[in-house]
């Protein structure tokens, strides 16, 4: 019997490999270039919302520069450990997103602020954080940000006049509080006296944005609230900050597991991605029930059908099914030629002895060819096809 050469029709040429992967490589190249360009563009003045280094519309570089001109030093902190380490009686701590802090971080921040005897300014502190950071105070929605009159004796508010506030309004029953800029009877700015220091709750951070600082009395109020001490610590909380979470805040030797160190936002994000993947899998499922036979609207040539099935076998790497199809078809064609009934065409005990007697070969070689193991690779599958063709030709000519 003849043997197929190493280069077969099932082997991919370098050109075919290049044609298949060039689209993916081009997409990856464009993605890398876009990422580099985006990183270059955003690495300058843009740092994020309410960032004192950011010059875009949602940044707060303008108010930071005004404070520096007035002699106030502005220090940016991105972790709770950095922020609390710089507190003191001559320091104002500005927390841009208190709701991003975990409960353990909120407790540590409140204790550090009380011990410092300085000023703490909380921007848009909602119900999830205000009750911990400022005990005895509640928060609820105040609606949109609009100009409001101070309607309070606080000198900073009276000097600023009407200011754009909103977001949250606060409920406090203590006497050591000053309520300003009310919304339906409740203040959107609340100053709470806490020992030698104080805490300012501002319902919306919009007045610190670059695009709103020049509106009405926004700049005046911002400078007076943040410039009452010579030092300002501008704390930008984030979900990636795991400092002070757990025992001692040093992140070592506290018995926490790996999942305890993952910020809550990442866990929820992973759950949402998993749910999206399941829904996408259901949406893209090829079939969700039994196969249904359907008559084709047009006649298809046998060669096209054979080639299409072969491509499907190849894509699924189903050499076992391909080999079984080749052997079954060969046995069905050979059996009538050697006088074996069709019902025994696939019986090794009947077909193999009859075929060996016809060709004068051993039973083992015929058994291995017609009923042997699955080919190990594509080249072996092609060799099997060639050998079956040779066997059929020998039977027809014998």
Long-range contacts (C-beta under 8 A, 24 or more apart in sequence): 1-387, 1-390, 1-391, 2-386, 2-387, 2-390, 3-383, 3-386, 3-387, 4-379, 4-382, 4-383, 4-385, 4-386, 6-379, 8-378, 8-379, 8-382, 9-382, 10-314, 10-378, 10-379, 10-381, 10-382, 11-378, 11-379, 48-236, 49-96, 50-96, 50-97, 50-123, 50-205, 50-208, 50-209, 50-236, 51-76, 51-236, 52-76, 52-234, 54-210, 55-210, 56-210, 57-209, 57-210, 57-211, 58-209, 58-210, 58-211, 59-209, 59-210, 60-208, 60-209, 60-210, 60-234, 61-210, 62-210, 62-213, 63-208, 63-213, 63-219, 63-222, 63-223, 63-226, 64-234, 66-219, 66-223, 67-223, 67-226, 67-227, 67-232, 70-223, 70-227, 71-230, 72-226, 72-227, 72-229, 72-230, 72-231, 72-232, 73-230, 73-231, 73-232, 74-232, 74-234, 75-231, 75-232, 75-233, 75-234, 76-234, 76-236, 77-233, 77-234, 77-235, 77-236, 78-235, 78-236, 78-238, 78-241, 79-241, 79-243, 80-105, 80-108, 80-109, 80-235, 80-237, 80-241, 80-243, 80-244, 80-249, 81-243, 81-244, 81-249, 82-235, 83-109, 83-112, 83-233, 83-235, 84-108, 84-109, 84-112, 84-244, 86-231, 86-233, 87-112, 87-113, 87-115, 87-116, 87-118, 87-233, 88-116, 88-117, 88-118, 88-231, 89-116, 89-117, 89-118, 89-196, 89-197, 89-229, 90-118, 90-229, 90-230, 90-231, 91-116, 91-118, 91-119, 91-229, 91-231, 91-232, 91-233, 92-118, 92-119, 92-120, 92-121, 92-225, 92-226, 92-227, 92-228, 92-229, 92-231, 92-232, 92-233, 93-118, 93-119, 93-120, 93-121, 93-233, 93-235, 94-121, 94-123, 94-226, 94-232, 94-233, 94-234, 94-235, 95-120, 95-121, 95-122, 95-123, 95-125, 95-235, 95-237, 96-123, 96-205, 96-234, 96-235, 96-236, 96-237, 97-123, 97-124, 97-236, 97-237, 97-238, 98-122, 98-123, 98-124, 98-125, 98-126, 98-129, 98-130, 98-133, 98-237, 99-124, 99-125, 99-126, 99-128, 99-129, 100-237, 100-238, 100-239, 101-129, 101-237, 102-245, 102-263, 102-264, 103-132, 104-244, 104-245, 104-246, 105-237, 105-241, 105-243, 105-244, 105-245, 106-132, 106-133, 107-132, 108-244, 108-249, 109-133, 110-134, 113-194, 113-197, 113-199, 114-194, 114-195, 114-197, 116-197, 117-195, 117-196, 117-197, 118-197, 118-229, 119-197, 119-198, 119-199, 119-200, 119-228, 119-229, 120-197, 120-198, 120-199, 120-200, 121-199, 121-200, 121-202, 121-225, 121-226, 122-199, 122-200, 122-201, 122-202, 123-202, 123-204, 123-205, 123-208, 124-167, 124-168, 124-202, 124-203, 124-204, 124-205, 125-168, 125-201, 126-168, 130-168, 130-170, 130-201, 133-199, 134-192, 134-199, 134-201, 136-172, 136-173, 136-174, 137-170, 137-171, 137-172, 137-190, 137-192, 137-201, 138-170, 138-171, 138-172, 139-168, 139-169, 139-170, 139-171, 139-201, 140-168, 140-169, 140-171, 140-186, 141-167, 141-168, 141-169, 142-166, 142-167, 142-168, 142-169, 142-183, 142-184, 142-186, 142-188, 142-203, 142-204, 143-183, 145-204, 145-206, 147-216, 148-181, 148-182, 148-183, 148-188, 149-181, 150-180, 150-181, 151-180, 151-181, 151-182, 152-178, 152-179, 152-180, 152-181, 152-187, 152-189, 153-178, 154-178, 154-180, 154-189, 154-191, 155-224, 156-220, 156-221, 156-224, 156-225, 157-181, 157-189, 157-221, 159-217, 159-220, 159-224, 160-217, 160-218, 160-220, 160-221, 160-224, 161-216, 161-217, 161-220, 162-216, 162-217, 163-207, 163-216, 163-217, 163-218, 163-221, 164-204, 164-206, 164-207, 164-212, 164-215, 164-216, 164-218, 165-189, 165-202, 165-203, 165-204, 165-207, 166-203, 166-204, 166-206, 167-203, 167-204, 167-205, 167-206, 168-201, 168-203, 168-204, 169-203, 170-201, 170-203, 200-225, 239-263, 239-264, 239-265, 239-266, 314-378, 319-374, 319-375, 319-377, 319-378, 319-381, 320-374, 322-381, 323-374, 323-375, 323-381, 323-384, 326-384, 326-385, 326-388, 327-370, 327-371, 327-384, 327-388, 330-370, 330-388, 330-391, 330-392, 331-370, 333-392, 334-391, 334-392, 334-395, 337-395, 337-396, 338-395, 355-395, 358-395, 358-398, 359-394, 359-395, 359-398
